[in-house]
Amino acid sequence: GPAEVVAAGVLKVDGTIVRLAGIAAPDRRRMCVAFHAKPGGKPAWRCGREAARALGQAIGKQQVRCEIVGADRYNRLQGNCYVGRQNINNWMVKSGWAHANGSRSATVRRLQAEAKAAGRGMWRGQLALNVRVHNLIGMATQSRSGNSIRSLVSINLA
């Protein structure tokens, strides 16, 4: 049925909230950080908001069908959602707007590796951090100890 993007990894389809199974997408407040930003470029950007916008554009006004596969530990429905034959969960990972979250699927892991290698979506930045850590990095880049703090917060989303 008709779908509304609640967040980058969450849809409301026919009034039912469904989380995209097997993936994790940045929430709307998430900032992504590019330590190697071009001179004059912004070192941080709102990748969560951009991910939600990209999902909304991909779905558009098309009909969305979700197959519920279970619930998470908070009893929230999880599903594989489709526009026609296109798996939206896979599209999010392939486009770089989500990463494999405990997915045992070789396809999802391959799509993530391809998106990361190509620098698509949130992989344009070196890593995704919450705003509090981003603020710490902002302070660190102004200090002489920036490199040690950068290595301290460097994480791998793979």
Rosetta blueprint (number, residue, H / E / L):
1 G L
2 P L
3 A E
4 E E
5 V E
6 V E
7 A E
8 A L
9 G L
10 V E
11 L E
12 K E
13 V E
14 D L
15 G L
16 T E
17 I E
18 V E
19 R E
20 L E
21 A L
22 G L
23 I E
24 A E
25 A L
26 P L
27 D L
28 R L
29 R L
30 R L
31 M E
32 C E
33 V E
34 A L
35 F L
36 H L
37 A L
38 K L
39 P L
40 G L
41 G L
42 K L
43 P L
44 A E
45 W E
46 R L
47 C H
48 G H
49 R H
50 E H
51 A H
52 A H
53 R H
54 A H
55 L H
56 G H
57 Q H
58 A H
59 I H
60 G L
61 K L
62 Q L
63 Q L
64 V L
65 R E
66 C E
67 E E
68 I E
69 V E
70 G E
71 A E
72 D L
73 R L
74 Y L
75 N L
76 R L
77 L E
78 Q E
79 G E
80 N E
81 C E
82 Y E
83 V E
84 G L
85 R L
86 Q E
87 N E
88 I H
89 N H
90 N H
91 W H
92 M H
93 V H
94 K H
95 S L
96 G L
97 W L
98 A L
99 H E
100 A E
101 N L
102 G L
103 S L
104 R L
105 S L
106 A H
107 T H
108 V H
109 R H
110 R H
111 L H
112 Q H
113 A H
114 E H
115 A H
116 K H
117 A H
118 A H
119 G L
120 R L
121 G H
122 M H
123 W H
124 R H
125 G L
126 Q L
127 L E
128 A E
129 L E
130 N L
131 V H
132 R H
133 V H
134 H H
135 N H
136 L H
137 I H
138 G H
139 M H
140 A H
141 T H
142 Q L
143 S L
144 R L
145 S L
146 G H
147 N H
148 S H
149 I H
150 R H
151 S H
152 L H
153 V H
154 S L
155 I L
156 N L
157 L L
158 A L
